[in-house]
Amino acid sequence: MNRSPDCWIRGTTTGCVALLALIAGTVSYLHMHLLVEQHGQPGWVSALTPLSVDGMIVAASTTLLADSRAGERGGRLPWVLLVVGSAASLAANVAVAQPTVAGRVIAAWPSFALIRAYELLMRQVRRNAGDGGGRQSRKPVREASSLQTGNKAVKRLQVAQSGSSGSGKSRVGGSRELQRQAWQWAQAHRAGDGSLPSGRAIAVEYGRHERWGRLVKRAGVAGEFI
């Protein structure tokens, strides 16, 4: 299936941002790994400590993204962890730099790029999720409309079945007790000349199809409710 230019651009942008975040994260990891080694920590500690620092940034940003998609404001804790993790990452990268302005800027850049690239990536994810939610939100509306149409069709079918013709007692749709009550109502509401109400009037009184009222009247006149 052909992708629209807009989808292609978004996919390319997201891929580029993800690649940038990967490169910056790798360099930042190496800087922090070196710093931890210089302070005498064992190999496995120096390998895992950088992950805990940048991992805090990822976890805090992901939590803020989840809150945003749920329509909620980000809590204080994710923001605090994001700021602390970002500051720790920058400080660790600068600590291993040459004691010059250029050296410190170069060392700090990977950490800064990682933080910004990850934030850009979260924006792309949030935007794509919002667009997908807008398309999905229209689907339940169409399904609800189809369901209403189906319900109306079922009701019309039930009305038609209740008014179907036959012979004897089976001619009249609906419960027998309701039919008897309708006939009693018709007898109680004769006109001044003694004539019975029309089938339509009987049907309207009981919320039924006109044919149902005529069949009730016909059955009553035939003595089927005695």
Secondary structure, 3 states (H helix, E strand, C coil): CCCCHHHHHHHHHHHHHHHHHHHHHHHHHHHHHHHHHHCCCCHHHHHHHHHHHHHHHHHHHHHHHHHHHCCCCCCHHHHHHHHHHHHHHHHHHHHCCCCCHHHHHHHHHHHHHHHHHHHHHHHHHHHHHHHHHHHHHHHHHHHHHHHHHHHHHHHHHHHHHHCCCCCHHHHCCCCHHHHHHHHHHHHHCCCCCCCCCCHHHHHHHCCCCHHHHHHHHHHHHCCCCC
